[in-house]
Amino acid sequence: MMTENIEKFIDELTKSLSDETFVKMTLGNYRGTDAHLQKLLIRLLETKKGTRLFFLYRQETRDTAKNFDFAEGLKIIKESLGTNFFSGHLFTLKNDFQLDIGKKGKSHLNVGKPTFKSKPDLSHNRAKKALVDQNSFYLKALGITTEAGEIRDKQQDKWRQINKFVETLGSLIDKSVLANYQKLKIVDMGSGKGYLTFAAFDFFKITRGIDVSMTGIDAREELVDLCRDIAKACDFENLEFERGLISNYELSDVNILIALHACNTATDDAIFRGIRAEADLIVVAPCCHQELRPQIKAPEFLGGILRHGVILEREAETLTDGLRALLLERSGYSTKIFEFISTEHTPKNNMIVGTRTAKKADSEKVDAQITLIKEFYGIKEQRLENLLA
Ligand SMILES: C[S@@+](CC[C@H](N)C(=O)[O-])C[C@H]1O[C@@H](n2cnc3c(N)ncnc32)[C@H](O)[C@@H]1O
């Protein structure tokens, strides 16, 4: 193979790292043995160990991340070019370099004007003005922001949701017994891709300076792996992700239980775990209410209204969340239900909040209400009620 252009490309990369003009680079045209790998995105990351090269391996259905010191990173890049990856795009403050390696080893190096005039902000330990810093690395890694820190057009709703969630959680804590706690343990059940988990951890740990430890639980291994990689890359030491089912997760010693958009009765499982662990705050945003709708046999006089599928569905949602709130109250929590973000941005927007109180609820009165409601609608069972029974 003619390696002259590859060597020149590596030289420019090495120079840009030593004179601090490196912005980012991409290795593409992958022809290695990993059937799912598509490209490798490389940028700088400020960590406790100093500035490192952050590698994001973009695969068909998931991303994985690792960071290396410059020498290790350069070695991997050198070994990969012409063996696994057959193109490289290097952005420096001086020039852009595009390397293409042909099938017979012939390569071409194109040098162009620099796309970037300044380096992106690497730090995630900065002083913040906004609740969630747009330049946070995890937002980039999760695809909410571009490399330059702009919110992607398609992610605007998610971005609003993230900010609103952090603001809401902050204000719930401020009004609770947790307001002056310097140490918080939070568990997020059904953490998914971790947008809200990362933002909440970042907010409490960095912005508020609280000693927070947080665990995200999710059934999907690939999401847990991705979140772990990103947490590691961010040096978020007490942010952990575990694979598991909410219904099996042994929860104890927790201040805040979160379950956002945990589908159908997974929300009930999460509330139950929170009640049993005596969490001070239980915050859930339910979705995919499927349990009660097929059970509802409304009295005849409501037939004309509930024959419309969409109305029946809303009624089932309202009943499910209303019953959940009553069951929380019976378990010693004061509750509120509100829309935490406008329906314009997401239809899954009801939030149920339970705050543990010293006051004991009149359980007979609550039970009587629950029984009446269930009889009225012909409801036989509800998951949270069964779990608490
Ligand atoms: C709609 S996503 C929500 C993710 C995140 N909480 C958010 O609001 O952006 C629901 C997540 O819950 C997880 N999930 C649903 N049921 C679960 C269960 N019973 N145990 C563990 N994870 C569950 C799914 O794998 C999925 O990642």
The ligand as a Tripos MOL2 file, in Angstrom:
@<TRIPOS>MOLECULE
LIG
   27    29     1     0     0
SMALL
NO_CHARGES

@<TRIPOS>ATOM
      1 C1        -40.4470    5.5130   26.5290 C.3       1 LIG1
      2 S1        -38.8960    5.0600   27.2250 S.3       1 LIG1
      3 C2        -38.6350    6.3920   28.3380 C.3       1 LIG1
      4 C3        -37.2030    6.6690   28.6230 C.3       1 LIG1
      5 C4        -36.9340    7.8520   29.5690 C.3       1 LIG1
      6 N1        -37.4140    7.6050   30.9080 N.3       1 LIG1
      7 C5        -37.5430    9.1250   29.0190 C.2       1 LIG1
      8 O1        -38.5990    9.5520   29.5120 O.co2     1 LIG1
      9 O2        -36.9650    9.6960   28.0910 O.co2     1 LIG1
     10 C6        -39.3500    3.7330   28.2710 C.3       1 LIG1
     11 C7        -38.1620    2.9230   28.7490 C.3       1 LIG1
     12 O3        -38.5990    2.0920   29.8100 O.3       1 LIG1
     13 C8        -38.0400    0.8090   29.6540 C.3       1 LIG1
     14 N2        -38.9490   -0.1330   30.3080 N.ar      1 LIG1
     15 C9        -40.2680   -0.3230   30.0560 C.ar      1 LIG1
     16 N3        -40.7680   -1.2450   30.8810 N.ar      1 LIG1
     17 C10       -39.7590   -1.6450   31.6890 C.ar      1 LIG1
     18 C11       -39.6510   -2.5700   32.7690 C.ar      1 LIG1
     19 N4        -40.7120   -3.2430   33.1820 N.pl3     1 LIG1
     20 N5        -38.4590   -2.7230   33.3710 N.ar      1 LIG1
     21 C12       -37.3710   -2.0160   32.9580 C.ar      1 LIG1
     22 N6        -37.4130   -1.1190   31.9510 N.ar      1 LIG1
     23 C13       -38.5890   -0.9330   31.3330 C.ar      1 LIG1
     24 C14       -37.9210    0.6090   28.1600 C.3       1 LIG1
     25 O4        -36.8930   -0.3160   27.8360 O.3       1 LIG1
     26 C15       -37.6060    2.0110   27.6840 C.3       1 LIG1
     27 O5        -36.2300    2.2280   27.5300 O.3       1 LIG1
@<TRIPOS>BOND
     1     1     2 1
     2     2     3 1
     3     2    10 1
     4     3     4 1
     5     4     5 1
     6     5     6 1
     7     5     7 1
     8     7     8 2
     9     7     9 1
    10    10    11 1
    11    11    12 1
    12    11    26 1
    13    12    13 1
    14    13    14 1
    15    13    24 1
    16    14    15 ar
    17    14    23 ar
    18    15    16 ar
    19    16    17 ar
    20    17    18 ar
    21    17    23 ar
    22    18    19 1
    23    18    20 ar
    24    20    21 ar
    25    21    22 ar
    26    22    23 ar
    27    24    25 1
    28    24    26 1
    29    26    27 1
@<TRIPOS>SUBSTRUCTURE
     1 LIG1         1 GROUP 0 **** ****
